[in-house]
Amino acid sequence: MKKEIRSFYSEYIKVPFENNEIRNKLKEDIFSKILKNNLLYKYISFTSDTSLNDKKLTAIRENKLWFAAHHVLRDNDPTEFKVSIDTVKVAKSINISIRDVLSLVETIRELNDVCCLSDQLDEYMWQYYANNHSGCCCVFEIEKFDMLWPVLYCNKKEINYTRDFIKSIKNLNLDNKSINKIAFISPVLKDEIKYGREHEVRLLSSDIYDNESDVLGGRIMERKKEALGYTGTYYSYEKCGLVLKKIIIGKNVAKSIVSKIQDLKLNVSIETE
């Protein structure tokens, strides 16, 4: 599947920015190959932290998914949204300081918040992302593919964005292939050896910058989210293009949480492993 995902991104970045019809068709085609029965799985862990558990249950009741800022994700993977760039070469090529190059790189990392799902319902995911079956799994059907991106598992050290970064700065055009590559591919690169068993699919969104009255003031800036204490935001299932079809409760979930899930009255099937 790695070959097909690489091919998808190679074609995707060539499509003009405004041509959503072709872009969505490419996404539909790749996800038809990745997914079984058009379903995605969101694993949710429950722990001894009752306050956090209640926040997660409230999100489920309100039909919302949490999108995390990249600096939150780096606790699990320090390389999140990172790409290899020769900062000295970039600085010389576009006649700016190395510090300015680093600032641009960090600013790009600020763009998207991410929600992580999987295309697999399996033991590995239950163990590591649902607290050893002490959590639940929300099963979603996909209605729209706009925010969905397949993760490309690879050796990240072998992928160098120096030339693309130079090209993107020299030609700030949304149809620039290098800009598209940095914007759409760098957030979905994951180390194959460490994380390949996750079979991850990502939801990406930069909408938090759309409104000047929001917490980030409509302006992107390096390390801004972390400095402001911003850790992420919620988006409705509808906006994400997803429909909740079922909740599977892990076999080790506490009875008190099972009762709370059943009391959510979601009008969907609730099963136990």
C-alpha positions in Angstrom: 0.0 0.0 0.0 3.0 2.3 0.6 3.6 2.5 -3.2 -0.1 3.5 -3.8 0.0 6.2 -1.2 3.2 7.6 -2.6 1.6 7.6 -6.0 -1.5 9.4 -4.6 0.6 12.2 -3.2 2.7 12.5 -6.3 -0.5 13.1 -8.3 -2.3 15.2 -5.7 0.4 17.9 -5.4 0.2 18.4 -9.2 -3.5 19.4 -9.2 -4.2 23.1 -9.2 -5.1 24.4 -5.7 -8.7 25.4 -6.6 -9.6 22.1 -8.4 -11.3 20.4 -5.5 -13.2 18.0 -7.8 -10.1 16.3 -9.0 -8.5 16.4 -5.6 -11.5 14.7 -3.9 -11.6 12.1 -6.7 -8.0 11.2 -6.0 -8.8 10.9 -2.3 -11.8 8.7 -2.9 -9.7 6.4 -5.1 -6.9 6.0 -2.6 -9.2 5.4 0.4 -11.2 2.9 -1.6 -8.0 0.9 -1.6 -7.0 1.5 2.0 -10.4 1.1 3.8 -12.5 -1.9 4.5 -16.2 -1.1 4.2 -15.5 2.7 4.2 -14.9 2.6 8.0 -12.4 4.3 10.3 -11.7 3.7 14.0 -11.0 6.2 16.7 -9.6 4.5 19.9 -10.2 6.4 23.1 -8.5 5.5 26.4 -10.1 5.9 29.9 -7.9 6.1 33.0 -8.1 6.9 36.7 -8.4 10.6 35.7 -12.2 11.0 36.0 -12.1 14.6 34.9 -10.4 13.7 31.6 -12.7 10.7 31.1 -15.7 13.0 31.4 -14.3 15.4 28.8 -13.9 12.5 26.4 -17.4 11.3 27.1 -18.8 14.8 26.6 -17.1 15.0 23.2 -18.7 11.7 22.2 -22.1 12.9 23.4 -21.7 16.2 21.4 -20.5 14.4 18.3 -17.1 16.0 18.3 -13.5 14.9 17.7 -10.4 16.5 19.3 -7.7 17.9 17.0 -4.4 18.3 18.8 -1.6 20.8 18.1 1.6 19.2 16.9 3.5 20.2 20.1 1.1 18.0 22.0 1.7 15.0 19.7 5.5 15.3 20.0 5.3 13.7 23.5 4.6 10.5 21.6 6.6 11.2 18.5 9.3 14.0 18.7 9.5 14.0 14.9 5.9 15.1 14.3 5.5 17.4 11.3 9.3 17.5 11.0 11.2 17.2 7.7 14.9 17.2 6.9 16.2 20.6 5.6 19.7 21.9 5.1 19.1 25.2 6.7 22.6 26.6 5.7 21.9 25.8 2.0 18.4 27.3 2.1 19.7 30.5 3.8 22.4 31.0 1.2 20.0 30.2 -1.7 17.4 32.8 -0.7 19.7 35.2 1.1 18.2 35.1 4.6 19.6 34.2 7.9 19.6 30.6 9.2 17.5 31.8 12.1 14.9 33.1 9.6 14.9 29.7 7.9 14.3 27.9 11.2 11.5 30.4 12.0 9.8 29.6 8.6 10.2 25.8 9.3 8.6 26.1 12.7 5.8 28.3 11.4 4.9 25.7 8.8 4.6 23.1 11.6 2.1 25.4 13.3 -0.4 25.3 10.5 -2.4 22.1 11.1 -4.0 20.5 14.0 -4.5 16.8 13.7 -6.9 14.0 14.7 -5.5 10.5 14.5 -7.7 7.5 13.4 -6.9 4.0 12.2 -8.2 1.9 9.3 -7.7 -1.2 11.5 -9.7 -2.8 14.4 -7.0 -4.9 16.0 -5.3 -6.0 19.2 -2.3 -3.6 18.8 -4.5 -0.5 18.7 -6.7 -1.7 21.6 -3.6 -2.2 23.7 -1.7 1.0 23.0 -4.4 3.5 22.3 -7.3 2.3 24.4 -5.4 1.6 27.5 -5.2 -2.1 27.2 -8.9 -2.6 26.4 -9.9 -0.1 29.2 -11.2 2.4 26.6 -13.6 2.3 23.7 -13.5 2.5 19.9 -15.8 4.7 17.9 -16.5 3.3 14.5 -17.1 5.9 11.8 -18.4 5.8 8.2 -17.0 8.3 5.8 -19.2 10.7 3.9 -16.7 13.3 2.8 -12.9 13.0 2.2 -11.9 16.7 2.4 -10.1 16.6 5.7 -8.8 13.0 5.5 -5.2 12.2 4.6 -3.5 8.7 4.3 -0.4 8.4 6.4 2.8 7.6 4.5 5.0 5.3 6.4 8.7 5.6 5.5 12.2 6.3 6.7 11.8 10.0 7.4 15.6 10.5 7.5 15.7 9.7 3.8 13.3 12.4 2.8 15.0 15.8 2.4 12.9 18.9 1.7 15.8 21.4 1.1 15.2 21.9 -2.7 11.4 22.1 -2.2 11.8 24.6 0.6 14.0 26.8 -1.7 11.5 26.5 -4.6 8.6 27.3 -2.4 10.1 30.5 -0.9 11.2 31.7 -4.4 7.8 31.2 -5.8 5.0 31.8 -3.3 2.2 30.4 -5.4 -0.4 28.1 -4.1 -0.1 25.9 -7.3 3.6 25.6 -6.7 4.3 21.8 -6.4 6.9 22.3 -3.7 4.5 24.3 -1.5 1.9 21.6 -1.9 4.5 19.0 -1.0 5.5 20.8 2.2 1.9 21.6 3.2 0.2 18.3 2.5 2.9 15.6 2.8 5.1 16.7 5.7 2.2 16.4 8.3 1.5 12.8 7.2 5.0 11.3 7.2 5.5 8.7 10.0 8.4 6.4 10.8 7.6 3.0 9.4 9.6 0.9 11.9 8.2 2.6 15.0 4.6 3.4 14.0 3.7 1.2 10.9 1.4 -1.1 12.9 -0.9 1.8 13.6 -2.3 2.0 10.1 -3.1 5.6 10.7 -5.4 7.9 8.8 -5.2 11.6 9.7 -7.7 14.4 9.8 -6.0 17.8 9.3 -7.4 21.3 9.8 -6.0 24.8 9.9 -9.4 26.5 10.4 -8.3 27.8 13.8 -6.6 30.7 11.9 -9.6 31.7 9.9 -11.1 34.0 12.5 -9.2 37.0 13.9 -11.4 36.9 17.1 -10.3 33.3 17.9 -7.6 32.4 20.3 -4.8 32.6 17.7 -5.9 35.9 16.3 -6.0 34.8 12.7 -2.2 34.9 12.4 0.2 32.0 12.1 3.6 32.3 13.9 6.3 30.0 15.1 5.6 28.2 18.4 2.6 30.4 18.9 0.2 27.6 20.0 2.5 26.4 22.7 3.3 29.9 23.9 -0.4 30.7 24.2 -1.2 27.4 25.9 -3.3 26.3 23.0 -3.4 22.5 22.8 -6.1 21.9 20.2 -9.8 22.2 19.4 -12.9 20.2 18.7 -14.6 19.7 15.4 -18.0 18.2 14.8 -18.3 14.8 13.1 -20.3 16.5 10.4 -17.5 18.9 9.6 -15.0 16.0 9.5 -17.2 14.2 7.0 -17.8 11.3 9.4 -20.9 9.6 10.8 -20.7 7.6 14.0 -22.0 4.1 13.4 -21.1 2.1 16.4 -19.2 2.2 19.8 -17.2 -0.8 20.9 -16.5 -0.9 24.6 -13.2 -2.5 25.6 -13.4 -5.7 27.7 -11.5 -4.1 30.6 -13.6 -0.9 30.9 -14.8 0.0 34.4 -18.5 -0.6 35.0 -19.0 3.0 36.0 -17.8 4.2 32.6 -19.8 1.5 30.8 -22.9 3.0 32.4 -21.9 6.5 31.4 -21.4 5.4 27.8 -24.8 3.7 27.7 -26.4 6.9 29.3 -25.1 9.0 26.4 -28.2 8.0 24.4 -26.4 8.3 21.0 -28.9 6.3 19.0 -26.1 4.1 17.7 -25.1 0.5 18.3 -23.1 -0.1 21.5 -21.2 -3.3 21.7 -18.7 -4.9 24.1 -15.7 -6.8 22.9 
